[in-house]
């Protein structure tokens, strides 16, 4: 299979300057704001985005190197398969976060609920649409007993390179 190449369309800025102590999900970063600086060449693509309350940011885990196929995630003490977790060290280090779109001024977006490391390369933006993006869930696997921990838990460095 051929390799794929992506180029950033902008940069995500946040108060999180290091991995240690960061929120592990947007639910734990409700009061944290940041910004997205979209490159001028892509700014026209932001037209009409301000009509959405939330957006999906797709980005590169630029501080992540390597991966393990079995990991102990932040929200459990048991080992799970990497693809049954949201651990940041992955074969393709791609992350996504649903954040609150507070404001757009030209190519700069002010966002809330930021659980992303400062300086993260932005790969794409999509509008969050509940009808499309919130299917009726019937099972959340091992996370059923642990998902509520996401609001309090912080990164402890276990996935640092």
C-alpha positions in Angstrom: 0.0 0.0 0.0 1.4 3.4 -0.9 2.2 5.9 1.9 0.0 9.0 2.3 1.3 12.5 2.7 -0.6 15.3 4.4 0.3 18.9 4.9 -1.0 21.1 7.6 -3.7 23.7 6.9 -2.9 25.6 10.0 -1.8 25.4 13.7 -3.7 24.9 16.9 -2.6 27.0 19.9 -3.5 26.3 23.5 -2.3 26.9 27.0 -0.9 23.3 27.1 2.8 23.7 26.5 3.7 20.2 27.6 2.0 16.8 27.6 2.2 16.3 31.4 -0.9 17.5 33.1 -3.0 18.1 29.9 -6.7 17.1 29.9 -7.1 13.7 28.1 -10.4 14.6 26.4 -12.3 17.8 25.5 -14.8 16.9 28.3 -11.9 17.6 30.8 -11.1 20.9 29.1 -14.5 22.6 29.1 -13.3 26.0 30.4 -10.0 26.0 28.4 -9.8 28.2 25.3 -7.4 28.3 22.5 -7.2 29.3 18.9 -6.8 27.8 15.4 -4.7 29.8 12.9 -5.6 28.7 9.4 -3.0 29.4 6.7 -4.1 32.2 4.4 -4.2 30.0 1.4 -7.0 28.0 3.1 -8.9 30.9 4.7 -11.6 31.0 2.1 -12.5 27.5 3.1 -13.8 28.9 6.5 -16.7 30.6 4.9 -20.0 29.9 6.8 -18.2 27.9 9.5 -19.3 30.5 12.2 -22.8 29.1 11.9 -21.8 26.0 13.8 -21.5 25.8 17.6 -19.0 23.0 17.4 -16.3 21.8 15.0 -14.2 18.7 14.6 -10.5 19.3 14.5 -8.3 16.6 12.9 -4.7 17.0 13.7 -1.3 15.3 13.9 0.0 14.1 17.2 3.3 15.9 16.4 4.9 15.1 19.8 4.2 11.4 19.5 6.7 8.8 18.3 6.2 5.1 18.0 3.4 3.0 19.3 2.5 -0.2 21.2 -0.4 -2.4 20.0 -1.4 -3.0 23.6 -1.6 -0.1 26.1 -2.8 0.8 29.5 -5.0 3.8 28.8 -5.5 6.8 31.2 -9.0 5.7 32.2 -8.1 2.1 33.2 -5.5 0.0 34.9 -6.0 -2.9 32.5 -4.2 -3.4 29.2 -6.3 -3.0 26.0 -5.6 -3.2 22.3 -4.5 0.2 21.0 -7.5 0.4 18.6 -9.9 0.0 21.5 -8.4 3.1 23.1 -7.8 6.8 22.3 -4.1 6.6 23.2 -2.1 9.2 21.3 0.8 7.0 20.3 -0.5 5.3 17.1 0.8 3.9 13.8 -0.7 7.0 12.2 -0.5 9.7 14.9 -3.8 11.4 14.0 -6.0 12.9 16.6 -9.5 14.5 16.6 -11.3 16.7 19.0 -14.8 18.2 19.0 -14.4 21.7 20.2 -16.7 24.7 20.7 -16.4 27.4 18.0 -16.5 30.6 20.0 -15.6 33.1 17.2 -14.1 33.4 13.8 -12.1 36.5 12.8 -10.7 36.0 9.3 -8.4 32.9 9.4 -8.3 32.7 13.2 -10.8 30.7 15.2 -11.3 31.0 18.9 -12.2 27.6 20.3 -13.3 26.2 23.7 -12.8 22.7 25.2 -9.2 22.5 24.1 -7.4 19.3 25.0 -4.7 19.8 22.4 -0.9 20.5 22.8 0.2 24.0 21.7 1.6 24.2 18.2 -0.2 21.1 17.0 -0.4 20.9 13.1 -4.0 21.1 12.0 -4.9 18.7 9.1 -8.6 19.4 8.6 -11.7 21.0 10.1 -15.3 19.6 9.8 -18.5 21.0 11.2 -20.0 18.9 14.0 -23.6 17.9 13.1 -25.3 16.0 15.9 -27.6 14.2 13.5 -24.5 12.8 11.6 -22.0 12.6 14.4 -23.9 11.4 17.4 -25.3 7.9 16.6 -27.4 6.1 19.1 -24.8 4.3 21.2 -25.6 0.8 22.4 -22.2 -0.2 23.8 -18.9 1.5 24.7 -16.9 -1.6 25.6 -14.5 -1.3 28.6 -15.1 2.4 28.8 -18.7 2.0 30.0 -17.4 1.9 33.6 -14.7 4.5 33.1 -15.7 7.2 30.6 -16.9 9.6 33.3 -13.2 9.8 34.5 -12.3 11.9 31.4 -13.3 15.1 33.1 -10.9 14.8 36.0 -7.9 12.8 34.6 -4.9 14.5 33.2 -2.0 13.2 31.1 0.7 11.6 33.3 3.3 11.1 30.6 2.7 7.4 30.0 2.4 8.1 26.2 5.4 10.5 26.0 7.9 9.5 23.4 
